[in-house]
């Protein structure tokens, strides 16, 4: 699809690039003037791997969860809801846990930037750990919303062993702390929780950047969405995404490469002369079979994604129904116990009432003993 002129709001010639095109971006990198590249990624970078994004109308996770019996679709990632109902999240975790999915060519491109000494910092909103799997050095990654890489108790904050966590997730169990028996949660930032300290401590890297690449994000969640605005005015910002987002396109050195992320990244790699190098790195990471699967048409991948989402939402729906049935059973048991308590209370009162009647009879007929004969008529 590429760049569309109608999406470029800024007027006037570029300040840094020769022109507002991917070709000019490649020339800028090859010139040696882009030595500190900051990359910002969102869920769109991982969809080719088979992981659904969150906000797409048809294949997004939230749109599929919206039909379930949840307070709201995002409740699965709400810390207050999790405290009382952790089961839906762990159904989701079973599907998204690291090891099931493989990096995309876009992930491999970021690893290649790091290998060439050009990556200043990678900021990702994703929790899938695919950047790590692609070989991006850990010290170059800021997981703004946390990830599945580590986990801890939500009460006492003691870390939980990786092997134990994996075993629980594979079985579909909800893990509890070995120390205090509190709920264990991956170090994913839920709604209602603060972002990792790493984010605020390293966000200044965006100000230092010579080039900012934004790949597969809707830029709707703050403060992550504010990162592109931190780049200096003369620094080129390049968006690889299905549609224009945020303020991108409003500066004279903004370039919008609209379409599938991997297609745009491959185009840039080709312009840089890195095609073979990138393909080798990527296939060495994921293997030829997975690489060929990801290269299939977008239509095929969307159909696979829809099938996976149907399965996933079905599993969460089953858990929610079980919870609802358990709650109804609990309520019925409580009502039954209340009825039984009422009957027992009544039964306990009856002997006392009988005794009172008999005592009254004795008072009226003092000569008659309990169990004696009727008094004779005169």
N, C-alpha and C positions, 0 to 999 in steps of 0.2 A: 504493500500500500504506500508506504513511504510518507514523506512530508506533504502536507497540503497547505497551500499559501493562505487559505482562509483562516487557518488556525494560528497564524503568526500575527499577533496583535501589534508588535513593536514596528515602528517605521524608522527608516534611516539605515545607513550601512553598518555592518558589524564593526565592533571596536577591536576584536582580537582575531577572529576567523577571517579568511579571505571571502567567504560567503556562508550563508546559512544552509549548509548541506553536510551530509555524512562524509562526503569526499573531503570537504574542508576540515572536518574534525580529524580524519585520518592524517591529513597533511600536518595538522597542528601537533598531533602525537609524534609523528615521524620527525618533526623539526627539533624535538628535544625540549620544547617549551612546556610540555605537560608532564612534569616529573612527579607531581603529587596529585594522583587521581583518587577522588573520593567516589565510592559507589553506594547508592541507596537502593535497596531491593524490597519488594513486597511479594505477595502470594503469586502474582502473575509469572514470576520466574520459575516457579515449581509446577505449574499446571501440566507442562509436557511430561513431567515425571509421573503424572497420575494423581497428584495431590490437588483437591479442589481449592479454589480460592474462596474468600468469604462472602463477597458482595455481588458476584455476577448474578443477574436475574434468573437464569435457568440452571446453571451448573454450580452456583455458589453455595457454600455450606449453610449460610444463614437462611437463604430462601427455601432450602429443603427442610431445615429444622423448624421453620415457621409453622408448618402444618401439624407439628407434634403438640402434645399436651404439656407445653412449657409455659412459664409465665411470659416469656419473650424469647426469641431465638437465641440471643446472646447469653441467656441464663446459664448455659453450659460452661461459659467462661466467667461467671460472676462468683466472686468469693463468698458472698452471703448465701447464694443458692447452693454452692458446693459444700458448705459446712453442713447443710441438712440433707442434701441429695447428691452425693459424689458419684453415684452409679452412672448417670448419663455421660459424664465427662470420661469415665474410664472405658466406656464402650467406644467412645471417640478415640481415646488414647490407644486402644488396641489396634485401631486401623492406621493411625498416624505415627506410631512409634518408630524411631529410627531403625533402619535395617531393611524395611520393606520397600522403600523407594530409593531411587538412584539420582545423582546429580544430572542436570541438563547441560547442554552445551554452553548456556549462559553462565552457569556456575563454573564450568571449566575455564571460561574466558577470564573470570575474575581471578582464578588461581594462576592463570598465565600472566596476568598483570602483576601479581605478587612475585612470580618467578622472575619477571623482568625488572623488578625493583621499582615499578611504577605505581603500585597500590599504596596510597597513603592510609586509607581506612575504609572498611566495609561496614555500613550500618544496615542491618536487616530487621524487618518486622517479623520474619518467619521463625517458627519454632521447630522446624523439621531437621535442623542440623546438616542440611545438604551442603552448605558452604564448607563445613569441616570435612565432610566426606569427599569433597572435590579437591581438598588439599590446600585450602586457604589457611595460612598460619593463624592459630588461635589468637595471638596478640594483635592481629589485624582485623579481628571481627568484634563488632559491638552488636550483641543480640538485644535490641531495644525492648523487645517484649518477652525476653527470656527464652528458654528452650527446654527440650527434653534431656539436655546433657547432664543435668544434676537434679536432685530432688531433696526435700526436707520436710520435717513435721511442721504443720501450720501453727502448732501451739508452742512447743519448746524450741523449734528451729534447728533441732539436731539433724544433720544430714543422714540420709537413708542409703544403704549400700546399693550400688548400681545393679549388681547381679540379682539382688532380692527384688528390686523394682521391676526389672525385666521379667522375672518369673511371675510376679503378680499380674502384670499387664498382659502377658501371654495367656494366663489362665482366666483373665477377666475379673480378677479379684480387686477389691479396694484395699490398698495397703495401709497398715497402721504402724505408728512409731514403736520401735522396740523399747524405748525409754518410758514414754508417758501414755502410750496407746492412742495418741491423737492421730488425726487424719494426715496422711502423707500426700504431698502434691509436687509434681515436677516444678522446677523453678521457672514456670511460665507466669508472666504478669497477667493476672486476671483483672477484670473490671473491679475497681474498689481497692486496688493495690498500687503502690508507688512503682515507678520504673526503676530498673537496676541503676545503681550509682554509676556504673560504667558509662551509661548513656550521657549523663550530665558532665562527667569528667572528661569525655573524649569528643563531645560535640564540637569543640573549637576546631577540630581538624577540618571541618567543612569551610571555615574561614580561611584556612591555609591552602586550600585546594587550588590547583591550576586548571582543573577540569572536573566537572561533576556529572556522573552517569546515573540516571534514574531508570531503574528497570522493573517493570511489572508492579506498580503500586498505584492505588487510587488516591493516595495522599489525603485521606479523610480523617485519620486518627492523629491527634496532637498529643505530645509535642513533636513526634517524628515528622509530621507534615510541614513543620517549620524549617527543617534542615535546608531545603533548596534555597530558601530566602536568605540564609546565612552566608551563602557564597558571595564573594565580591562582585560588584556590578559588571566588571570587565571579564569575568570568568565564564567560559562557555558552559551551558547546561544542556545535556542531551537526554531526551526522553525516549525510551523504548517501551511502548505500551500500546494497547489496543485503541485507546482514545486519549485525547488531551485531558490533562488533570492539573488542578491547582492553577498557579500563575504562570506555568511554563508556556513559553511562546510570547511572553510579554517583554522580554529583554532582547536587545539587538543581536546577542550572540547565542540565543536559544535555538536549538535544533530539535525538531520533533520527528521521530521515526516511528510512524504509527503502523501497527500490525503486530503479529506474533513476536514476542521477545526474541526467541531463538533466531528467527529470520533476520531481524535487524542486527543482532549481534554477529551472525555469520557474515552479513554484508560488510560490517565494519572490519571484521577479521580479514576478509578478502581484500579490502582496500588497503589494509596494513601489510598485506603479504604474509599473514599468519595462518592461513587456512589449514595447511597440512599439519602445522605444529599444534594447532588447536584440536583438530580432529584426532591426532595421535594421543594427546593428553586425555581427551574425553573418552575415547574408546578403551584406553588402558584402565580408566577408572571404572567404567560401567560394563564393559564387554560388548562385543559386536551385536549380540542378540537384543540387549536392552537398547543399544544405540539405534538399531534398525526399527525397533518398536516405537521409539520416540520420534523417528523421522517419518512415520506414517502420517497420512493426511490429518489435518485438524478435525475434520468431520469424524474420522474413525476414533480419534482420541476423545472427542466430546461424547461419543456414544459410550465408550468405555467408562468415562467419568460419570455419566448419568447412571449407568448400571451400578457402579461402585457406591454412588450416593444413595441410590434406592436401597441397596443392601444395608448401608450404614444407618440411614434414618429408620429403616425397619427394625434394626437391632436396638436402637435407642428407644423406639416406640414400644418394643416388647418390655424393656426394663421399666419404662414409665407405667405401663399397664400393670406389671407385677407390683410396683410400688403402690399404685392406686388400689389394687385388690387387697394388698397387705393392710393398707390404711382402712379400707372398708371392713375387713375382717376384725381389725383391732377395735374399730368403733362398735361393731356388733357385739364383740366379746365384752366390751365395757358396759354396753347397754344391758346385756344378759346378766352380768355380774351385779349391776344395780338392781335388776328385778329380783335376783336370788337374795341379795341383801335385804330387800324389802320383805320378801316372804319369810326369811329367817327371823326378822324383827317381829313380824306379826305372830309367827308361831311361838316365839319366846314370850309374847305377851299373853297368849291364850290360857296357859296353865294358871297364871296369876289371876286372870278373870274368873276362871272356874273356881279357884280357891276362894275368891271374894264372894261368889254366889253361895258356895257351900257354907261359908262363915256366916253369911246373912241368914241362911236357913236355920243354922244352929241358934242364932239369936232369937228368931221368931218362935222356934220350937225347942226350947232349952232341954227338954226331957228326951228329945230324939237324938240318938247317936247315929253317926254316919254308918250306913249299911244296916240299921236296925229296922224293926217292923213298923208299919204305920200305926199311929195312935188309935185306940179303940173309940168308937162312937158311943156316947152315953144315950 
